[in-house]
Amino acid sequence: MASPIVSIERIRAEFYQVRVNTYELSDAEVCELVSVNLCVPLDAVRQVVEEQAEA
């Protein structure tokens, strides 16, 4: 099933929400959870997180 378009801001918000609630997980594990929660490709989540870290 195709997923709707998810904004970069929504991915960032979900990442930080999951990160706060699951402090014992690594960034890679949080990215996996965000990918599943939002039904977006894992690579897209990783890219958004990496871009945010560089900024």
C-alpha positions in Angstrom: 0.0 0.0 0.0 1.4 3.4 -0.9 2.0 5.8 1.9 0.9 9.5 1.7 3.6 12.1 1.4 5.1 12.8 4.8 6.8 16.2 5.4 10.4 16.6 6.6 9.1 18.4 9.6 6.8 15.5 10.5 9.7 13.1 10.2 11.9 15.3 12.5 9.1 15.7 15.0 8.5 11.9 15.2 12.2 11.2 15.5 12.6 13.6 18.4 9.4 12.4 20.1 10.5 8.7 19.9 14.0 9.7 20.9 12.7 11.4 24.1 10.5 8.4 25.0 13.2 5.7 24.2 16.4 7.2 25.4 18.1 3.8 25.6 17.8 3.2 21.8 20.5 4.2 19.3 19.7 6.7 16.5 19.6 3.8 14.0 17.0 2.0 16.1 14.9 5.2 16.5 15.1 5.7 12.7 13.7 2.2 12.2 10.8 2.9 14.6 10.0 6.3 12.9 10.1 4.6 9.5 7.5 2.0 10.6 5.4 4.6 12.5 5.1 6.9 9.5 5.2 4.2 6.8 8.1 5.9 5.0 11.3 4.3 3.7 14.1 3.9 6.2 16.5 5.7 3.9 14.3 8.8 3.8 14.2 8.9 7.6 18.0 8.5 7.8 18.5 11.2 5.3 16.4 13.7 7.2 18.1 12.9 10.5 21.6 13.2 8.9 20.7 16.6 7.3 19.4 17.9 10.6 22.6 16.7 12.4 24.8 18.5 9.8 22.9 21.8 10.2 
